[in-house]
Structures are given as C-alpha cells and as structure tokens.
Amino acid sequence: METANVTLGLEDAALPGDLALPDRPSGVVLFAHGSGSSRHSPRNRAVAAGLNRAGIGTLLIDLLTAQEGEVDDATRELRFDIDLLTRRLVGAVDWLAAEPRTAGTPIGLFGASTGAAAALAAAAERPAEVGAVVSRGGRPDLAGTALERVHTPVLLIVGARDPEVLRLNDRATDRMRRATHRLEIVPGASHLFEEPGTLEQATDMAVRWFGHYLKHPVTA
C-alpha cells in the first residue's frame, strides 16, 4: 500500500489530501466530506480503509482552505456552498486524471451529507471521468438541476432512523432518470451511522458498488 500526503493545486485553492493506493488498484475513490467535517472524518476514514482492503485506492481532501474553514466554523455558510464544493471536486477529479500515480485509473466519488450533493454535481460535470458515485446519509436534493444531468451509476445509502434524509433521498431518485441508481436503507442506523455495525454495512455496500461499476463502467 502506497500512502502519501499530497497538495492539490487548483485554480482557486491549494488543498491538502491523503492518497492511499493499494498495489494495482481497480479504481480510486475521491471523498467529499459532509457539513463541518474534513478529510480527518473518522467515518470517512473507516470507509476508505474498507475500500483499500478491497484493492480500491482513496483520496481524502479538505474541500475548504484553512482560512475558509475558520470562516465556515463561525458562519456555517461555506459548507452549504454547493457550487464552491463542486468546483473543488471537479478540480480534484481533474487532478486524479492527470496525476501519474492515478492517471488511467477509474475514478469514483463518495459523498456524505452536503458532500453528496457536490459529488453528484461533479459527476454531472465530468461524466467521462467519474465511473460511480456513493452517497452516505447525503443531501442529493442540494445538487439541484444537476440531478437530471447525472449519467453515472449512483448508490444512495440512508439510515432507517434518519426519516427526513430518507425522504429527501427517495425524492431525489425520481429526478435521476438518466442514471442507474439504487436506494439502500441500513436498518437501525441514524444519520451518522454511529450504531454498532451500521457503518460496516454501509462500507460493504460501497465496496460492492465501486467494485462493480469501476470495473464495468456504464457509458452515457
């Protein structure tokens, strides 16, 4: 397993990230963390570890700079700036496509909470590059009209004890008419998947989805 601290030099920011690549990875998954979180999110890191064990690489990045993070901690505004988060994710997708260690490797996106909206919008912007999307406890409704433009296979994972988010995800599936998609409900799980065994179930679902669609991409 190769691990490295990287810096993504994007047009409007330099973002730190943690890249993990198993030997001959079948794909690499870029993580979009949720509201008020960062690349150090223990839940996302647990999912990333599960993907790594399955032979899939991962890149966890901070979507906000340190200065932006301080502003967001005070105002809580930038975590809901889906346009900004989407631009950062699109830049990160382009970085993975150009980076020698990952160039030519199928790319997936994993989003949690508001990060799921940005992941879906980024998939709509880069349909040729993004082979699969997984959302955990996400807010796909915040992706707006991008939902109608998504062609990439999408898995939506929601806890059974998260009724409002479940309702929003169910409604979002009606708008993803161009994409292969599935809504999976994890019994006993609340929004953060803190209940014993629930995050492991979500991880297994993500591993299967990425394992299939990064090897067998769906063309638009």
N, C-alpha and C positions, 0 to 999 in steps of 0.2 A: 504494500500500500504506500503510495506516494502522497505525502501531505505537505502543503505549503501555504504560507501567508502571502497573499497577493494584494496588489492595489490595482483597481480598475480605473484607468484614466479616461473618464468620459468627457463629453463636451462641456458639461456644467459642473462637474464634481470629480474628485478622486475618492473612490470608495474602497475601504478595506474589505477583504474577504478571506475565507478559509476554504481552500481547494483540497479535496481528497479524491485520489484516483486509484482504484484497485488495478492490478495488472490486467491489461486488455479490457477496459470497461466496455460494457454493452451500451452504455449511454452515460450522460452526465445530467444531473438534475439541479437546476438553479432554484434556490429557496427565496420566496418573498414573505417575510415575516409579517406578523399582524400588528394591530394598533399598539403603539407604545413599546414595541419589542425591538429586538436587534438580532444580529447573527449569533448571539450567545444564548438565544432562547433554548432552554433545556428540552422542551418538547420537540422543537425542530431538530435539535441535535440528536435526539433519540431516534427520530425518523430517519435522519441522514445516516446514522450508524447502521440501521436496518438495511438501507439501500446499499451501503458499502459492503455489508456482509453478503449481499446478493450479487455483487460484482458490478454495481452501478456507482459511478462517480457522483460527487456532490460539490456544489459551490454555495456556501452561505455568505451573504454580503449584508452590509448595512446599507439600507436604501437612502438614509439621510446622512449628511456630514455631521461631524461632532457639533459644529455651531448650530446647524439646523435642528439637531436633536435637542439641544438646550432650549431653543425657541419652542419646539413642539412639547417639551415637558411642561412649559409654562402655559402654552395656549391650546394645546391639543389640536391644532389646526392641520399641520402638515401630514399627520397620519391618515387624514381623510382627503388629501390632495391626490386623487387617483391619477390625474393627468401627470403630475410630477413623478409619482411612483412608477407609472407605466413607462415614461421616458427613461427612467433609470434602469428598469428591467430590460427594455429594448436595447439599451446600450450594453447591458451585461450579456444579453444573448449575442450581440454582435462581437463582443469581446471573446466569448467562448468559441465562436465560429472562426475567429482569426488567431486565437492563441495556439501556438504549435502543439502544446500538450493535449488539446481538446479538439483541434480542427478536424472536421470529418466525423466526429462522434455525435450520434443523435442526442438532441437536447430535449429535456423535459422541464416543466415548471411545477413547483409545489408552492401553493399559497395558503396562508392561514389568515382568517379574519379579513381585514381590508386588503391584505396582500393578495388574497384570492382574486379580487376584482382587478388588481393591477396585472396579475398573471394572465387572466382571461383577455384583458385588453392587449397585452403584449403578444399573446398568441394570435390575436386578430391582426396585429401589425406585422408579424413575422410568421406567416403560415408555412412557408417553405423550410424554416429553420426549427420550429417547435413541433416536436412529434407527439407530445402528450401533456396533459395538464391534470393535476390532482389538487383539490381544494379540501382542507380540513377545517370544519367549523367556519367556513368562509362566508363572505358577503358578495356573492356574484351579482346581486342586484345593483351594486355600486359601479359595475362595469358599464352600465347604461346601454347605449345602442351598439356597443362592441359585441354584445352577446349574439346579435343577429349575424355578425361577420365571422364568428369563430367556426373554423372547419376542423380544428384539432380535436381528437378524442378527449373528453373531459369526464373525470370521476369526481363527484361531489360526495364527501363524507361528512355526515352530521350526526351528532349525538341525539339519542331518543329523548333525552331530558333537556333539550335545547329547542323548545317549540317554536319560538319566533324565528330563529335562524332556519329551522327546518321548513317553515312556511315560505320564507324568502327563497330558499334553495329550490323548493318544489315549483314555485312560480317561475324561477329563472330557467328551469328545464324547458318550459313551454316556449321560451324565446330562442333556444339554441337549436333551431330547425336544421341547420347545415352540419352540425357536429354530431358524431357518435357520442352519446353521453349516458351516464348512469348515476342514480342517486342511491347511495348506500347509507343505511341507518345503523349506528352502533348501539345495541341495547345497553341501557344503564349509564350511558355517557352524557355528561353535561357539556357545556360549551368548551371548556379547557381540557376535556378528556383526562381529568385527574383521577377518576375512579380506577381501581386496580384492574389491569388487563385491557382497559379500553384503548389506550394509546397503542398498545401492541397490536390490537385488532386493526386499528386504522393504518398502522405501519405495514402490516401484512397486505392489506388491500392496495396500498400504494405500490408496494413491491410488485404485486401481480400486474397492476395496470401498466406501470412503466416497463416491467419486464416483457410484456406482450407488445405494447404499441411502439416502444423504441426499437424493437427488433422487426416489427411488421408495421411500418408507418402507413397511415391512411392518406391517400392523395386526394386533393380537393377536386 
